[in-house]
């Protein structure tokens, strides 16, 4: 049996590895593998954690690539509310999504 601390450490390692894989599949354009990893990562995306903020940027970029606009834009709105925890590079990336036409269209549907 694992302690709570060990389980948390394993979870962080798994999330980091899956994020790296998603980044790789984004680069090579393999949507089938990307969709599988996206589903896995999206299940865990409920709050921003200081030690893994780039997971969320990866999820947004992946969601947009897979044209899963509702989930990607909903995630952006959650991220935007917690922007003080984000590294500057990620905050800029999210700001770019928020300025997009797609985001405004999504907001209009809400």
DSSP file (Angstrom, degrees, kcal/mol; ACC not computed):
  #  RESIDUE AA STRUCTURE BP1 BP2  ACC     N-H-->O    O-->H-N    N-H-->O    O-->H-N    TCO  KAPPA ALPHA  PHI   PSI    X-CA   Y-CA   Z-CA
    1    1 A X              0   0    0      0, 0.0     2,-0.3     0, 0.0     0, 0.0   0.000 360.0 360.0 360.0 144.5    0.0    0.0    0.0
    2    2 A X        -     0   0    0      1,-0.1     2,-0.1     2,-0.0     0, 0.0  -0.714 360.0-122.0 -99.1 148.5    1.1    3.5   -0.8
    3    3 A X     >  -     0   0    0     -2,-0.3     4,-2.4     1,-0.1     5,-0.2  -0.383  32.3-105.6 -78.0 166.0    1.0    6.5    1.5
    4    4 A X  H  > S+     0   0    0      1,-0.2     4,-2.3     2,-0.2     5,-0.2   0.891 122.9  52.1 -60.1 -39.3   -1.0    9.6    0.5
    5    5 A X  H  > S+     0   0    0      2,-0.2     4,-2.3     1,-0.2    -1,-0.2   0.907 109.5  48.3 -64.1 -42.5    2.3   11.4   -0.2
    6    6 A X  H  > S+     0   0    0      2,-0.2     4,-2.5     1,-0.2    -2,-0.2   0.898 111.3  50.3 -65.2 -40.3    3.6    8.6   -2.4
    7    7 A X  H  X S+     0   0    0     -4,-2.4     4,-2.5     2,-0.2    -2,-0.2   0.909 110.3  50.2 -64.0 -42.2    0.3    8.5   -4.3
    8    8 A X  H  X S+     0   0    0     -4,-2.3     4,-2.2     2,-0.2    -2,-0.2   0.908 110.9  49.2 -63.0 -42.0    0.5   12.3   -4.9
    9    9 A X  H  X S+     0   0    0     -4,-2.3     4,-2.1     2,-0.2    -2,-0.2   0.913 111.8  48.7 -63.9 -42.9    4.1   12.0   -6.1
   10   10 A X  H  X S+     0   0    0     -4,-2.5     4,-2.7     1,-0.2    -2,-0.2   0.911 109.7  52.7 -62.2 -42.6    3.1    9.2   -8.5
   11   11 A X  H  X S+     0   0    0     -4,-2.5     4,-2.7     1,-0.2     5,-0.2   0.916 108.8  49.7 -59.7 -44.2    0.2   11.3   -9.8
   12   12 A X  H  X S+     0   0    0     -4,-2.2     4,-2.4     1,-0.2    -1,-0.2   0.899 111.4  48.8 -62.5 -41.0    2.5   14.2  -10.5
   13   13 A X  H  X S+     0   0    0     -4,-2.1     4,-2.4     2,-0.2    -2,-0.2   0.919 112.7  47.6 -65.0 -43.7    4.9   12.0  -12.4
   14   14 A X  H  X S+     0   0    0     -4,-2.7     4,-2.6     2,-0.2    -2,-0.2   0.920 113.4  47.7 -64.3 -44.3    2.1   10.4  -14.5
   15   15 A X  H  X S+     0   0    0     -4,-2.7     4,-2.5     2,-0.2    -2,-0.2   0.915 112.3  49.3 -63.9 -43.2    0.6   13.8  -15.3
   16   16 A X  H  X S+     0   0    0     -4,-2.4     4,-2.3    -5,-0.2    -2,-0.2   0.919 112.7  47.7 -62.3 -43.9    4.0   15.3  -16.2
   17   17 A X  H  X S+     0   0    0     -4,-2.4     4,-2.2     2,-0.2    -2,-0.2   0.918 112.8  47.7 -63.5 -44.1    4.7   12.3  -18.5
   18   18 A X  H  X S+     0   0    0     -4,-2.6     4,-2.6     2,-0.2    -1,-0.2   0.877 110.6  52.7 -65.8 -36.7    1.3   12.5  -20.1
   19   19 A X  H  X S+     0   0    0     -4,-2.5     4,-2.5     2,-0.2    -2,-0.2   0.920 109.0  49.4 -63.7 -43.4    1.7   16.2  -20.6
   20   20 A X  H  X S+     0   0    0     -4,-2.3     4,-2.1     2,-0.2    -2,-0.2   0.902 111.3  49.6 -61.9 -41.3    5.1   15.6  -22.3
   21   21 A X  H  X S+     0   0    0     -4,-2.2     4,-2.9     2,-0.2     5,-0.2   0.915 109.7  51.1 -63.1 -43.1    3.5   13.0  -24.6
   22   22 A X  H  X S+     0   0    0     -4,-2.6     4,-2.3     1,-0.2    -2,-0.2   0.918 109.1  51.1 -61.4 -42.7    0.6   15.4  -25.5
   23   23 A X  H  X S+     0   0    0     -4,-2.5     4,-2.0     2,-0.2    -1,-0.2   0.913 111.4  48.7 -59.8 -41.6    3.2   18.1  -26.4
   24   24 A X  H  X S+     0   0    0     -4,-2.1     4,-2.1     1,-0.2     5,-0.2   0.942 111.9  46.9 -63.4 -48.5    5.0   15.6  -28.6
   25   25 A X  H  X>S+     0   0    0     -4,-2.9     5,-1.4     1,-0.2     4,-1.2   0.809 109.2  55.9 -67.6 -28.3    1.8   14.4  -30.4
   26   26 A X  H  <5S+     0   0    0     -4,-2.3    -1,-0.2    -5,-0.2    -2,-0.2   0.928 108.4  48.7 -62.6 -44.5    0.8   18.1  -30.8
   27   27 A X  H  <5S+     0   0    0     -4,-2.0    -2,-0.2     1,-0.2    -1,-0.2   0.891 117.9  38.2 -64.4 -40.7    4.1   18.7  -32.6
   28   28 A X  H  <5S-     0   0    0     -4,-2.1    -1,-0.2    -5,-0.1    -2,-0.2   0.578 107.2-124.5 -90.7  -8.0    3.8   15.7  -34.9
   29   29 A X  T  <5 +     0   0    0     -4,-1.2     2,-1.3    -5,-0.2    -3,-0.2   0.755  50.8 157.5  77.6  25.0    0.1   16.1  -35.5
   30   30 A X     >< +     0   0    0     -5,-1.4     4,-2.1     1,-0.2    -1,-0.2  -0.676  12.9 177.7 -85.8  91.9   -1.1   12.6  -34.4
   31   31 A X  H  > S+     0   0    0     -2,-1.3     4,-2.5     1,-0.2    -1,-0.2   0.808  72.8  58.8 -68.7 -30.8   -4.7   13.4  -33.5
   32   32 A X  H  > S+     0   0    0      2,-0.2     4,-1.5     1,-0.2    -1,-0.2   0.956 113.2  37.3 -64.3 -50.4   -5.6    9.8  -32.6
   33   33 A X  H  > S+     0   0    0      1,-0.2     4,-2.2     2,-0.2     5,-0.2   0.880 115.5  55.8 -67.6 -37.5   -3.0    9.5  -29.8
   34   34 A X  H  X S+     0   0    0     -4,-2.1     4,-2.7     1,-0.2    -2,-0.2   0.899 104.9  52.3 -61.7 -41.8   -3.6   13.1  -28.8
   35   35 A X  H  X S+     0   0    0     -4,-2.5     4,-2.1     2,-0.2    -1,-0.2   0.897 108.8  50.4 -63.0 -40.6   -7.3   12.5  -28.3
   36   36 A X  H  X S+     0   0    0     -4,-1.5     4,-1.7     2,-0.2    -2,-0.2   0.939 114.8  42.2 -62.6 -47.7   -6.5    9.5  -26.0
   37   37 A X  H  X S+     0   0    0     -4,-2.2     4,-3.0     1,-0.2     5,-0.3   0.868 110.8  57.5 -68.6 -36.7   -4.1   11.5  -23.9
   38   38 A X  H  X S+     0   0    0     -4,-2.7     4,-3.0    -5,-0.2     5,-0.2   0.917 105.8  49.5 -59.6 -45.2   -6.4   14.5  -23.9
   39   39 A X  H  X S+     0   0    0     -4,-2.1     4,-1.3     2,-0.2    -1,-0.2   0.923 112.9  47.8 -59.9 -44.3   -9.2   12.4  -22.4
   40   40 A X  H  X S+     0   0    0     -4,-1.7     4,-0.6     1,-0.2     3,-0.3   0.940 117.3  40.6 -62.1 -49.4   -6.8   11.2  -19.7
   41   41 A X  H >X S+     0   0    0     -4,-3.0     3,-1.1     1,-0.2     4,-0.6   0.870 109.3  59.1 -70.2 -37.0   -5.5   14.6  -18.8
   42   42 A X  H >< S+     0   0    0     -4,-3.0     3,-0.8     1,-0.3    -1,-0.2   0.812  96.3  63.2 -64.3 -29.7   -8.8   16.4  -19.0
   43   43 A X  H 3< S+     0   0    0     -4,-1.3    -1,-0.3    -3,-0.3    -2,-0.2   0.807 107.1  43.5 -63.4 -29.6  -10.2   14.1  -16.3
   44   44 A X  H << S+     0   0    0     -3,-1.1     2,-1.9    -4,-0.6     3,-0.5   0.521  86.1 102.4 -93.3  -7.1   -7.7   15.5  -13.9
   45   45 A X    <<  +     0   0    0     -3,-0.8    -1,-0.1    -4,-0.6     3,-0.1  -0.505  37.6 117.5 -85.7  77.4   -8.0   19.2  -14.8
   46   46 A X  S    S+     0   0    0     -2,-1.9     2,-0.3     1,-0.4    -1,-0.2   0.663  76.9  10.7-112.9 -23.6  -10.2   20.5  -12.0
   47   47 A X  S    S-     0   0    0     -3,-0.5     2,-0.4     2,-0.0    -1,-0.4  -0.993  77.3-103.9-152.5 154.9   -7.9   23.1  -10.4
   48   48 A X        -     0   0    0     -2,-0.3     2,-0.4    30,-0.1     5,-0.1  -0.658  33.4-162.4 -80.7 128.5   -4.7   24.8  -11.1
   49   49 A X    >   -     0   0    0     -2,-0.4     3,-1.7     3,-0.1     4,-0.0  -0.935  21.8-131.1-112.3 138.0   -1.8   23.5   -9.1
   50   50 A X  G >  S+     0   0    0     -2,-0.4     3,-0.5     1,-0.3    -1,-0.1   0.788 104.2  53.3 -58.1 -29.9    1.3   25.5   -8.7
   51   51 A X  G 3  S+     0   0    0      1,-0.2    -1,-0.3     2,-0.1     3,-0.1   0.552 117.6  32.0 -87.9  -5.3    3.6   22.6   -9.6
   52   52 A X  G X>  +     0   0    0     -3,-1.7     3,-1.2     1,-0.1     4,-0.5  -0.102  66.3 135.6-141.4  44.0    1.9   21.7  -12.9
   53   53 A X  H X>  +     0   0    0     -3,-0.5     4,-1.1     1,-0.3     3,-0.9   0.803  69.0  65.4 -66.2 -27.5    0.5   24.8  -14.6
   54   54 A X  H 3> S+     0   0    0      1,-0.3     4,-2.4     2,-0.2    -1,-0.3   0.721  87.2  71.9 -70.9 -17.0    1.8   23.8  -18.0
   55   55 A X  H <> S+     0   0    0     -3,-1.2     4,-2.4     1,-0.2    -1,-0.3   0.922  98.9  48.0 -55.3 -43.7   -0.5   20.8  -18.0
   56   56 A X  H <X S+     0   0    0     -3,-0.9     4,-2.3    -4,-0.5    -2,-0.2   0.877 108.9  51.0 -71.2 -37.4   -3.4   23.3  -18.4
   57   57 A X  H  X S+     0   0    0     -4,-1.1     4,-2.6     2,-0.2    -1,-0.2   0.925 111.5  49.7 -62.8 -42.3   -1.8   25.2  -21.2
   58   58 A X  H  X S+     0   0    0     -4,-2.4     4,-2.7     1,-0.2    -2,-0.2   0.908 109.4  51.8 -61.7 -42.6   -1.2   21.8  -23.0
   59   59 A X  H  X S+     0   0    0     -4,-2.4     4,-2.9     2,-0.2    -1,-0.2   0.906 110.9  47.6 -61.4 -41.6   -4.8   20.8  -22.4
   60   60 A X  H  X S+     0   0    0     -4,-2.3     4,-2.3     2,-0.2    -2,-0.2   0.952 114.0  45.8 -64.9 -48.7   -6.0   24.1  -24.0
   61   61 A X  H  X S+     0   0    0     -4,-2.6     4,-2.1     1,-0.2    -2,-0.2   0.896 115.9  47.3 -61.6 -39.3   -3.7   23.8  -27.0
   62   62 A X  H  X S+     0   0    0     -4,-2.7     4,-2.6    -5,-0.2    -2,-0.2   0.926 110.2  51.7 -67.8 -45.0   -4.7   20.1  -27.4
   63   63 A X  H  <>S+     0   0    0     -4,-2.9     5,-3.1     1,-0.2     4,-0.2   0.888 111.5  47.6 -59.3 -39.6   -8.4   20.9  -27.1
   64   64 A X  H ><5S+     0   0    0     -4,-2.3     3,-0.9     3,-0.2    -1,-0.2   0.904 111.1  50.8 -68.2 -40.5   -8.2   23.6  -29.7
   65   65 A X  H 3<5S+     0   0    0     -4,-2.1    -2,-0.2     1,-0.3    -1,-0.2   0.892 113.8  44.6 -62.4 -39.5   -6.2   21.2  -32.0
   66   66 A X  T 3<5S-     0   0    0     -4,-2.6    -1,-0.3    -5,-0.1    -2,-0.2   0.419 113.7-121.2 -84.7   2.0   -8.9   18.5  -31.6
   67   67 A X  T < 5 +     0   0    0     -3,-0.9     2,-1.2    -4,-0.2    -3,-0.2   0.820  64.7 145.0  59.7  34.6  -11.6   21.1  -32.1
   68   68 A X     >< +     0   0    0     -5,-3.1     4,-2.4    -6,-0.2     5,-0.2  -0.582  17.8 162.9 -94.7  67.9  -13.1   20.4  -28.6
   69   69 A X  H  >  +     0   0    0     -2,-1.2     4,-3.0     1,-0.2     5,-0.4   0.862  61.4  55.7 -64.3 -42.1  -13.9   24.0  -28.2
   70   70 A X  H  > S+     0   0    0     -3,-0.2     4,-2.0     1,-0.2    -1,-0.2   0.942 114.7  39.0 -58.8 -48.2  -16.5   23.8  -25.4
   71   71 A X  H  > S+     0   0    0      2,-0.2     4,-2.2     1,-0.2    -1,-0.2   0.914 117.2  50.1 -68.2 -41.7  -14.1   22.0  -23.1
   72   72 A X  H  X S+     0   0    0     -4,-2.4     4,-2.0     1,-0.2    -2,-0.2   0.929 114.7  42.8 -63.5 -45.1  -11.0   24.0  -24.1
   73   73 A X  H  X S+     0   0    0     -4,-3.0     4,-2.1     2,-0.2    -1,-0.2   0.858 112.0  53.5 -73.0 -34.1  -12.7   27.4  -23.6
   74   74 A X  H  X S+     0   0    0     -4,-2.0     4,-1.6    -5,-0.4    -1,-0.2   0.910 109.8  49.7 -62.7 -40.3  -14.4   26.3  -20.4
   75   75 A X  H  X S+     0   0    0     -4,-2.2     4,-2.7     1,-0.2    -2,-0.2   0.894 107.5  54.1 -64.2 -40.6  -10.9   25.4  -19.2
   76   76 A X  H  X S+     0   0    0     -4,-2.0     4,-3.0     1,-0.2    -1,-0.2   0.908 106.1  52.3 -60.2 -41.4   -9.5   28.7  -20.3
   77   77 A X  H  X S+     0   0    0     -4,-2.1     4,-1.2     2,-0.2    -1,-0.2   0.875 110.7  47.2 -66.7 -34.6  -12.2   30.5  -18.2
   78   78 A X  H  X S+     0   0    0     -4,-1.6     4,-0.7     2,-0.2     3,-0.2   0.926 114.0  47.9 -67.0 -45.1  -11.2   28.5  -15.1
   79   79 A X  H >< S+     0   0    0     -4,-2.7     3,-1.4     1,-0.2    -2,-0.2   0.909 106.2  57.7 -62.0 -43.0   -7.5   29.2  -15.8
   80   80 A X  H >< S+     0   0    0     -4,-3.0     3,-1.2     1,-0.3    -1,-0.2   0.857 102.3  54.8 -58.2 -36.5   -8.2   32.9  -16.3
   81   81 A X  H 3< S+     0   0    0     -4,-1.2    -1,-0.3     1,-0.3    -2,-0.2   0.708 113.9  41.2 -70.5 -19.2   -9.8   33.2  -12.8
   82   82 A X  T X< S+     0   0    0     -3,-1.4     3,-2.1    -4,-0.7     4,-0.3   0.022  75.5 128.3-114.6  26.1   -6.6   31.7  -11.2
   83   83 A X  G X   +     0   0    0     -3,-1.2     3,-1.4     1,-0.3    -1,-0.1   0.682  57.1  73.7 -63.2 -19.9   -4.1   33.6  -13.4
   84   84 A X  G 3  S+     0   0    0      1,-0.3    -1,-0.3    -3,-0.2    -2,-0.1   0.727  95.9  53.1 -67.2 -17.3   -2.1   34.9  -10.4
   85   85 A X  G <  S+     0   0    0     -3,-2.1    -1,-0.3     2,-0.1     2,-0.2   0.526  92.2  99.8 -89.3  -7.0   -0.7   31.4  -10.0
   86   86 A X  S <  S-     0   0    0     -3,-1.4     2,-0.1    -4,-0.3   -36,-0.1  -0.528  78.2-112.3 -90.0 145.3    0.5   31.1  -13.6
   87   87 A X     >  -     0   0    0     -2,-0.2     4,-2.5     1,-0.1     3,-0.3  -0.414  37.2-112.6 -62.4 150.1    4.0   31.5  -15.0
   88   88 A X  H  > S+     0   0    0      1,-0.2     4,-2.2     2,-0.2     5,-0.2   0.868 114.8  55.2 -57.3 -41.3    4.1   34.6  -17.2
   89   89 A X  H  > S+     0   0    0      1,-0.2     4,-1.7     2,-0.2    -1,-0.2   0.903 111.7  43.9 -60.2 -42.1    4.6   32.6  -20.4
   90   90 A X  H  > S+     0   0    0     -3,-0.3     4,-2.7     2,-0.2     5,-0.2   0.911 109.4  55.9 -70.4 -41.5    1.5   30.5  -19.8
   91   91 A X  H  X S+     0   0    0     -4,-2.5     4,-2.4     1,-0.2    -2,-0.2   0.890 108.4  49.2 -57.9 -39.3   -0.6   33.6  -18.8
   92   92 A X  H  X S+     0   0    0     -4,-2.2     4,-2.2     2,-0.2    -1,-0.2   0.909 109.5  51.8 -65.1 -42.3    0.3   35.1  -22.2
   93   93 A X  H  X S+     0   0    0     -4,-1.7     4,-1.5     1,-0.2    -2,-0.2   0.921 112.6  45.0 -59.6 -45.5   -0.7   31.9  -24.0
   94   94 A X  H  X S+     0   0    0     -4,-2.7     4,-2.5     1,-0.2    -1,-0.2   0.897 109.6  55.5 -67.1 -40.3   -4.0   31.9  -22.2
   95   95 A X  H  X S+     0   0    0     -4,-2.4     4,-1.7    -5,-0.2    -1,-0.2   0.885 104.8  54.4 -59.4 -38.3   -4.6   35.6  -22.8
   96   96 A X  H  < S+     0   0    0     -4,-2.2     4,-0.4     2,-0.2    -1,-0.2   0.894 108.8  47.8 -62.2 -39.9   -4.1   34.9  -26.5
   97   97 A X  H >< S+     0   0    0     -4,-1.5     3,-1.4     1,-0.2     6,-0.4   0.921 109.4  53.1 -66.2 -42.7   -6.8   32.3  -26.4
   98   98 A X  H 3< S+     0   0    0     -4,-2.5    -1,-0.2     1,-0.3    -2,-0.2   0.822 107.7  51.7 -63.2 -30.7   -9.1   34.6  -24.5
   99   99 A X  T 3< S+     0   0    0     -4,-1.7    -1,-0.3    -5,-0.2    -2,-0.2   0.566  90.6 110.3 -79.9  -8.4   -8.6   37.3  -27.2
  100  100 A X  S <> S-     0   0    0     -3,-1.4     4,-1.7    -4,-0.4     5,-0.1  -0.238  76.5-124.8 -72.7 155.9   -9.5   34.9  -30.0
  101  101 A X  H  > S+     0   0    0      1,-0.2     4,-2.5     2,-0.2     5,-0.2   0.881 111.0  58.2 -62.1 -39.6  -12.7   35.0  -32.1
  102  102 A X  H  > S+     0   0    0      1,-0.2     4,-2.4     2,-0.2    -1,-0.2   0.883 104.3  50.7 -60.2 -39.7  -13.5   31.4  -31.1
  103  103 A X  H  > S+     0   0    0     -6,-0.4     4,-2.5     2,-0.2    -1,-0.2   0.919 110.4  48.6 -66.3 -42.9  -13.5   32.3  -27.4
  104  104 A X  H  X S+     0   0    0     -4,-1.7     4,-1.9     2,-0.2    -2,-0.2   0.895 111.7  50.1 -63.6 -38.6  -15.8   35.2  -28.0
  105  105 A X  H  X S+     0   0    0     -4,-2.5     4,-1.1     2,-0.2    -2,-0.2   0.911 110.5  50.1 -64.8 -41.5  -18.1   33.0  -30.1
  106  106 A X  H >X S+     0   0    0     -4,-2.4     4,-0.8     1,-0.2     3,-0.5   0.915 109.2  51.2 -62.9 -43.4  -18.1   30.4  -27.3
  107  107 A X  H >< S+     0   0    0     -4,-2.5     3,-0.8     1,-0.2    -1,-0.2   0.877 104.8  57.3 -61.3 -37.5  -19.0   33.0  -24.7
  108  108 A X  H 3< S+     0   0    0     -4,-1.9    -1,-0.2     1,-0.2    -2,-0.2   0.813 103.6  54.0 -64.0 -29.1  -21.9   34.2  -26.8
  109  109 A X  H <<        0   0    0     -4,-1.1    -1,-0.2    -3,-0.5    -2,-0.2   0.721 360.0 360.0 -75.9 -20.9  -23.3   30.6  -26.7
  110  110 A X    <<        0   0    0     -3,-0.8    -1,-0.2    -4,-0.8    -2,-0.2   0.478 360.0 360.0 -71.0 360.0  -23.2   30.5  -22.9
